[in-house]
Each structure stands twice: as structure tokens, then as C-alpha cells.
Amino acid sequence: MTSTNAARAPLTISMHPRDNVAIVANDGGLPAGTMLASGLVLVDKVPQAHKVALEDIPEGGVVRRYNVPIGYALKPIPAGSWVHERLLQMPAARELEGLPIATARPPAQPPLEGYTFEGYRNLDGSVGTRNILAITQTVQCVAGVVDFAVQRIKAELLPKYPNVDDVVGLSHSYGCGVAIDAPDAIIPIRTLRNISLNPNFGGEVMVISLGCEKLQPERLLPPGSIALVDERNVADVGTTADQKLDVVCLQDDAHVGFMSMVDSILRQAEEHLERLNARRRETVPASELVVGVQCGGSDAFSGVTANPAVGFCTDLLVRAGATVMFSEVTEVRDGIDQLTSRATTPEVAEAMIREMAWYDAYLDRGRVDRSANTTPGNKKGGLSNIVEKAMGSIVKSGSAPISGVVAPGEKARQKGLLYAATPASDFICGTLQLAAGMNLHVFTTGRGTPYGLAEVPVIKVATRSDLARRWHDLMDVNAGRIADGDATIEDIGWELFRLMLDVASGRKKTWAEQWKLHNALVLFNPAPVT
């Protein structure tokens, strides 16, 4: 990455010496007639984060950023012109045949030792960063009752249990009115099951059922599925693993009136709160972190500042023995060759290809092509198409080898850098990473989004200093200092790493936690509605 930087001077950033475009970094952009440090004079006004042609590009010529063709000129583009999506023909998607398979062999990095955080160790060996009572719902029909009960639990019960961080209802729109025996129905079912077993919930599984729904409690959490995380309940009451599921069914004859349902939920919740309250944080190695990295409201700075800093931090976490998941199928699809080459084995590479092919077919069934991914906000932030967006998104994964693939709704079962196959939607991606076992979340944004999750701390990273200033009480890290010349990618990466340890330990709360900005869970449901 090269830049020109002086006080109030025109500032442009290019990512590779072979690039024939650069982005404008100045707040407010640059007017026509501005002379860059190279002597190039702008033909057009170029908004901040948008591209300027560094040389004459003929019709049909390659427009290159990240040393990758991000488009082909639909007409001649003179040097100094504003290069935007209406001037570009998007390249075709990379074929899924003939890809490099496990060919990259980066030099081994030394282990990063001695870093710890204060976490909650669970009986299944996982570690939570928060101590939360989660109330699982089998069907959307009970959401209103659960929400009412949760508000009462917070007001009446939670003050009695100071070691419990929160109570959350795992609300969703699934459970009935769906083809529940369709092959793809397993995805939302296992997603909700594995979210219920997230490390931040301490193994306390509580389920609210309506009674008549298709997704019965025993199908959601079959016998044995919670044995490892709930053994203490077996010891306490002398039951067997097949009898442990704690269910409040609203249609039971014992419930007479609405408040009877709510009182039943409160009685059961208090038993779980008592056990959660007895837990204490203990010092654990940084290897117990399970971090999900994601971007939303992306702009052209995402691949310049925030995502490279997250990528550097990803490498630190992998060196420390932690688990890091990057995701978003349509946002990495155009860089699939970069990913398969970094796979540790041919099997990992083939698993990534299968996930891309499945999603290609899914989009084709819906008659949606990959160009739909780039939003109006992305384009306003300088991203011309999904190819350019993909190059900036992939860098969140750093440079470590990719050691595994997590299918949608599955639980991550190994350490290192993993590809968790999710759609690009912020909330579906976050939901699936929760199911995979995420106990800490990092979310980068250029346009700005108040995204947050109740189930796990979310660290927000701004790509631009202007956004960090305006949203000063929403952004936790300002990666825009990299473009300003006030910090390096490595500086911000280390800052983020240390912040993660503080947030995981409960020593610091993220802005999303402080404001209790909690978006709803969204289950990925490719099965048809009946």
C-alpha cells in the first residue's frame, strides 16, 4: 500500500504498484483540478473512498486494484477521472475447477505465548467470555411471552444474582409452517441447537415450547445432545442424560392464564440463575478464544485499514492457539483461488469449493446473481462491485493457513483459522458464527452500522476517522488512523488483540454492550415454507 500524506494535502492510496487506480482518502473527497503529489490533475470531482484513474484506460481495458482485475472499462477513461461502477463491466466469476489446491506454504510463525484472559470454563471444555442465561424457543409463537418473562426476570430476579451478566431470549422466526423434513431443514435446526449450547451460556439449557409446533423440543435438543454441558444437573437430581431437558410448554393444562405461563418461566429460570451465579472467572490461555470476524456497511477503506488490521490480529490469535472464523460466501467467492491455495490439506480446499458450489446453486434457484451483494451503501463508499469488495473482505483472514471449514449451523471443532460458510447478511452471519461456538465477535464497518448481539460481546472497528469521530460512542477502534498516517496496520492489530483480552475478561465493555444494542437472530432457512 502506498499513499501521499501531508497536512491538508491531497491523499490517495493504492494497494499495489501495478494498480491503475487509487482511492481518495481526504474527508469530503477532492475537487476537479486538484493536483496530486505525482503531478496528476483530477479531471472530475472524486468523493472520498472512490477511485481515480492513475493512467489512461482504453475501452475494454483492465481496471486493476489489489493487483486484481476488478472490471473492464465500458468506455475510455482518461487519467484523473473518477472511476465508478457505471464505467465498469464486472469480471465473470472464477470457475470452481482448476483451482490451486493447498499450494501456499507460508513460513511458520512462532507461537505467541503468555497471553491470557479471565473466562468461564465449562464442563465440555469450552470457555465463555460472559455468563448469560439464554432461554431457547422452539417456535416464534412463544416470542412475545418469553420477551415479557425476560423483562420480569431482569427486573425481579437478576439483581439477586450479581455474577450473572444478562438474560436473553433466543428469538427466531422458525419452528412451524416449514417443510421440517426437507433435507435442508437440518440447517436452521442445528443452528438453533448449537446456539443454545454456546459457551457464553454455561451449559444451562432452558427451552420454551408452545406445544403444537413442528419443531418439538426433543427434535431440537435430542437425548444426549446436552449431556456434556449439563452433567452437574444429573449429579444434583440423580436423573439420566435422557431426562435433563428443561422445558416449559405453554399449552400444558397446568397453565391457567397468561401470568401462569410467565410465572412458570420465572420459576425455572431461577434454578438456572442460581447455578450460573455460583460460577467464577478463572485465568485461561488466549487459545480459548473463539473469535468471529465479519464486516458490514463496507466501503473502499475496509480493505485498506480495518480489515488488514483485523487480518494482522487474526494471525496473532492463530499464533496464540485460538480459533478464528471468517465467513460470508458471496464476499469471498471471487477470491476462491486465494483461499483454496491456503488450505492446509486438499480436503479442506475441497470443502470450501463444495460450500461455494452449494451457494452458487442456491442463488441460481432464487434467480439472483452475485452482483446483488454490493449494496447502495457499499457503492456510495467507493466499492464498484463484488470483485472489489471481495478483495477487501478476504484480508480479514490474515495470512495463516486455513485449517478447516464449518458448514452452516455446525459447531467448530478445531483450532486455528477456519472458514465458516455463511451468507453475507450481517445478522445471518453473526447467528451462524454463534452456532459455531463464537465467544467474541469483531465487526468492521466503513459506512457505519449499529450492529450488536446480546449473546456475545461485539467489538466494532471503524475504517475511517470521520466515521469514528461522528460515531464516537459506537465504534471501539478507529482503524482510520492507518489512512491518516498516524498508526500502522500492526499498531491497530495489536491494539485490537489487547482489547479482545480485556473485553473477554469483562474488564471492558464494548459500546454495543453499554448501549445494549442487540439485533435479532436470523436463522438461515433454505428449506421451503409449507
N, C-alpha and C positions, 0 to 999 in steps of 0.2 A: 504494500500500500504506500503510495506517495501522496504528498499534499503540499500546497503552498500556504503558508500561515504567517501573518503579521497582523498587528493591531488594525482592525477595520479593513484590512486588505482583502481583495477577492481570494476566496479559499475554495479550491477544488480538490477532489480526492479521486484517484484512480486506483484500481486494485491490482493491476499487473502491467508491466512495461509494454505488453503487446495490445493492451486495451486501446480502442479508438474513441472511447467516450469516458468522461469523468462526471462525477456528481458535484453540484454546487452545495457547499456547506454553510454559506453565510445565512444567518437569520433573515428571512424575508426575500431570499434569492438575490439575483444580480440583474441590473437593468441592461438593456441593449446598449452597446457602446463601451461596456466595461472591458478594460484591458487586463488579461490575466498575466501572471508572472512570466509565462512563456512568450508573451507578446501577442498571443491570440486575442482578437477582439470579438466580443459577443455580437452575433447578428440579431438575436432575439433576447427578450427578457426571459430568464431561466429561473423558475421557482426553486426554493430550497429543496434539496434532495433529488432534483431532477437532473437529467443528463445533458451535457453539452458535447457536441461533436468536436473532437480534437483535430480532425483532418477531414478533407472532403471524402464523402462516402457516396459512391455511384449508385444508381438504381440497381437493385439486386445485390448490392454489396453487403458483406457481413458487418453487423454491428456487434462489437465484442466488448464484454465486461466480465471480470473474473477470468480472463483469457478463455472465455466460452462464447460461442455464438448465441446471443440472446434474441436475435432477429435478423431480418433481411430488409434493406431499405426499399420501401414501395415507390420512392422517387428519389432523385438526387438530394443529398443532404450536405449543404456547404459547411465547412469548418466554422465553428462558432454558433451553430444553430442549436436550438432546443430540440432534443431527441425524445419524443414521447410515443405512446403506444399506437397512435393513429398513423405513425410513419413506418410502422414495423409489421412485417409478416412473421408470425411466430414459427419457430422451427418445429418440425414433426417430432413426436415423442420418440425417445430412444427405444429401439426394439429390445425385447427381453431375451433374444437369442444372441449368442456370440459375445457374451459379456465377459470381462476379466473376472476370474473366479479365484479368490484368495491369493492374489498375486502380490499385494503390497506387504512388505515386511519392514515396518518402521523399526528403528533401533529401540531396543528395550530400555525403558525408563527406570531409574532406581526407585525402589519402594519409598513412599512418603510415610515416615513413621513418627509416632509420638503425639499425634493429634487425636483428641478425644472430645466427647460431649456427654452431657448428663441426660440419659434417656430411661425409658421404662422397659425393662426386659420382660418379655412374655414367655409363657410356658412352651410355646412352639419354637422358641429360639429367636424370634423376630424382636425388634426393638421399636417402641413408639417414641415419637417426639412430643406427643400430647397425650393426655389421659382423659378420654372422652367417652361418655355413654352414648352409643348410637342405637337408635330404635329402627329396626328394619321393617319395611312394609311389603306385604306380598302383592298389593294391588293399589292403584291410585285412589280407589274409592274411599280408603281409610285416611287419606292425607289430611283432610280437614280436622278429623277427630284427633289424630296424632299431633298436628300443629297446636291445637288447643291444649292438649295434655302437656306438650313440651313447654309451652309458656307457663303453665302452672308449676311444672317441675322446676323450672328455672327460678320462679318467684318463691315457691314454698319449700322446696327440698334442697336445691343446690347450695344455699347458704349454710346448710348443716354439714356439708361435705367439702371443705375448702381445698382438698387435694384433687378434686375433680375439676377439670378445666371447663367443660361445657357438656350440654346435652343436645344432640341433633337428631332430627327425624330424617331418615334416608328416603325422601320422597322421590317418586318417579311416575311415569305415565304408562307403565307396563302392567301385566298381570291378568288381564281379561280382555275379551274382544279381539284376540290374536290367534293365529294358527299355531298354537303352542306345541304341536307335534311336528311342525315343519322342521327340516334339517337345520336351518339357520337360527331357529328359536333358541338353540343352546347358547348363542352369544349373549343376549340380554339376561338369560337365567344365570349363567355362570358369572356374568359381570356383577349382578346384584349379590350373588352368593359370596364372591371374593371381596367385594366392598365391605360386606358385613364382617369379614374376618381381617380387615385392615389392621396393621399393628397399632395404630393410634386408639383402637377401641378395647385393648386389653383383654380380649377373649370373652367379653361379656356380651353374649348374643341374646337379644330380645326381639321378638317378632310380633307384629300386629297384623292380624288377618281379618278379613270381612267374614269369610266362611264359604261363600259360594263361588269364589274366583277360580279360574283355571289353574293359576299358579298356587297350588296348595303349599302350606309350609313345609311338608315333608318332601316335596319335589324341589323346593328352593334350597333347603338345607337337609339333605337326606341323612339317615343314620351314619355316624362315623365322620361326617364332614367337619364337625367342630370338636372332635374328641381331643385333639392335641391342644387346642387353645382353651378348653373348658374342663380340664381334668379335676381342678380343685373343687368344682361343684359336685362331681361324682364322689369325691372323698368326703365332702361335707354331709351329703344326704344319703349316701350308700346306694345310689342308683346305678344303672348301667349306662354305657355310652348311648344306647338306643333310646333312652328316656329323658335326655337332657334338654331338648329343645323347649325353650320358654316361650309360649305362645299365648297371647290374649286374642280370643276370637270374638269379634263384636256381635256376631249373630247368636252366640250362646244364649240359651234360655235364662241363664243366671243374670243377664243384663236386663234391667228394667229401667229404661230411660237413658238419655244421653249421659247424665252425670255418673250413672252407674258404670258405663264404659270407661269414662275418664278416670274414675276412682280405681278401677281395676288396673289401668295402665300405671297410675301413680304407685300403687302397692307393689307391683312387680318391679318398677323402676327403682324403688328404694332398696330392694335387695341387691341389685346390681351396683347402685351407688355406694353402698356400704363396702362392698369388696373393692371397688375401684379406689375408694378413699384410703384404703389401707396400703396402697401401692406407694413406693417412693422412687425418685430418680436415683440412678447409680451411674458411675463413670463407666463409659463403654467406648471402644475404639471408633474412630471415624468410619471404619469399614462397615459399621451397622447402618449407615445412611443408605436410604433407597430414594434417590432423587429423580423426579420427573422434570425434564426441561421442555419448554414449549414457547412459541411466540404467537402473538395475536395483535391485530392492528399494526401490521408490519409496514415499514417504509424502506426506502433505499439505504438508510443508515443501519438497518437491522443487521445486514451482513458486513458492516464496516466497524461497528462499535460494540453493541450489546452482545450479539451472537458470537463474535470471535472471543469476547471476554468470557462468556459462558463456556465456550469450547475450551479455552485455556483452563478454566476451573474444572470442567469435566475431566480433563487429563489429570489434574491434581487429585480429584476424587478417585479415579481409577487407580492411580498410583497408591492411594491410601487404602485400597482394597474395597471401596464402596461399590454400590450398584448405581448406574446412571442409565436412564431410559430417555431416548429421543424418539420422536413419533411423526405423525402426520403424513399419511401415504402420498396424497397429491402434492405435498410440498417437498417431497424428496424424490418423487417418481422420475423427474427429469435429470436427476443425478445418480440414477441407479448404478451406473458403471463405477462411480466413485465408491459406492457402498459395497458392492459385491467384491471389489478388489481388496477392501479392508477386512473382509470376513476372515475369521481365524481358520475356518475349515470350508471345504466345498459344501458341506451340509448346511452350514449357516447361510452361505450365499444362496443356495437353492431355496431355503426357507424364505428369504427376503423376496426372491423372484416370485415364489408362489403367492405371497401376500400381495405383491404388485399386480400380478395377473388376476387374482380374485377381484381386486378392487377395480381394475380395468373393466372386467366383465360386469361388475355391479353398476358402474357408471353407464356402461353401454346399455344395460337393461333399462335404466332410467332415462336414456337418451340425453345424457349430459356429458359434455366433453370436458377435458381437464382445464380449458381456458376459463371455465366458470369460477375457478378457485380465486383468481385475483379480483378483489373487491373494489368498489369505487374508492374506498379509503386508501387501499394499497396503491392505486393508480395516482391518487392525489398526492401520495407520499413518494412518488417517483418510480414505482415499480411498474414496468411496462407490461409484463406478462408472467406466467407461472415459471418459465425457464429462469428468468432473472430472480424471481422470488425464491425458487428452489436453491439456487446457488448460495443465497444468503442464509437460508434456513439450515442447510446441512452443516454449516460451520459450528452450530451449537454442539455438534457431536465431537468436536475436537479432532485429535489425530490418533487416538487409541484404536487398536483392533476391535472389531465388532464381534463379540463372543457368543451372542445368542439372539434369538427372535422370540418375542412374546405375541401370541395370537390374540385377537380382540377378546377381552374378558378373562383371559388366562392370568395366572399368578406367575410372577417372575421367580425362577428357582435357581438362579446362579448369580454370581458376582460379575463385576466388570461392566463394559459398555454394551447395552442391549438395544435392539430396535424393537419397540413396542408398536405393533401395527394398529394405527387408529386413523379414523377420518381426520380432516384438518380442522373441523369445527372445534373452537376452543373448549366448549363445555363437554362435548363427547370425548375429546382427547383427555381432558382432565379426569373425567369419570372413569375411563378405561385405565388410566395410569393409577388411579386409586385402587381399582380392582387388582392391578398387578402388584400392589403392595407398597406403593409410594408413601413415604413418611415425611417428605419435604418437597416443595414444588418451587420451581424458578420459572418466571414468566416474563419474557421481554416484549416491549411494545414501543413503537415509534409514533403512531397516531394517537395512542392513549386508549386504555380500556380499564374500567374499574373492576375487572375480573377478580374473583376471590372464591375460596372454597371453605366451608365450615369444618370439613373433616381433616384438613391438613394445612399447616402454615404455607402461605404463598408469598414469595419474595419477588417484588416487581422491579424490573430493570428498565430504565428509560434509555432509548437510543440517542436522544438529542437533549442538549442542555436546555433548550427552550421549553420542551415538554417537562423536564424535571423542575424547572422554575415555576411554571404555571401550575403543575400538579404536584406541588412540593409536599403535600400531605397525603399523597397516594403512591409515589414512587420511592422505593427503598434504596436504590442505587442509581447514580447518574453516570451511565457509560458514555454520554455525550462529551465528557471531558477528554475522551480519546480524540475525537474530531477537533476539539478546541486546541489540542496540543498540550493540555495540562496534565495528562496521565497517559500511560501506555496500556495496551491490551493486558499485559502481565500485571500491571498495578491493579486494574479493576478486577481481574481474575482472582488475585489473592485477596482483595477486599471482599469479594463475594464469598470466597471459601471461608474466610474467618467469620463473616456474618452468618453463614449457614450453621456453623458450630454454635454460635450464640443463640440463634433462633431455635435450633434443635434442642438446646439445653433449657429453653424457657427463660434465658436471661434477657432476651429482647423479643418484642412482639413486632410483627410486620404491620404496616399501615392497614392492610386489609383486615388483620385481626383486631386492631384497635377500633376500627370503624364497624367491625362485624359485617363486612361486605361479603355476602355469601350467595353465590349463584346456585341455581338448582342443578341437581344431577340430571344428565340426559343420557339415557341408555341407547346404544347403537342397536337398532332393531331392523335387520334386513328381512325378517320373516313377514309374510303378508298379513294384513288385517282381515278378519273374517266378518 
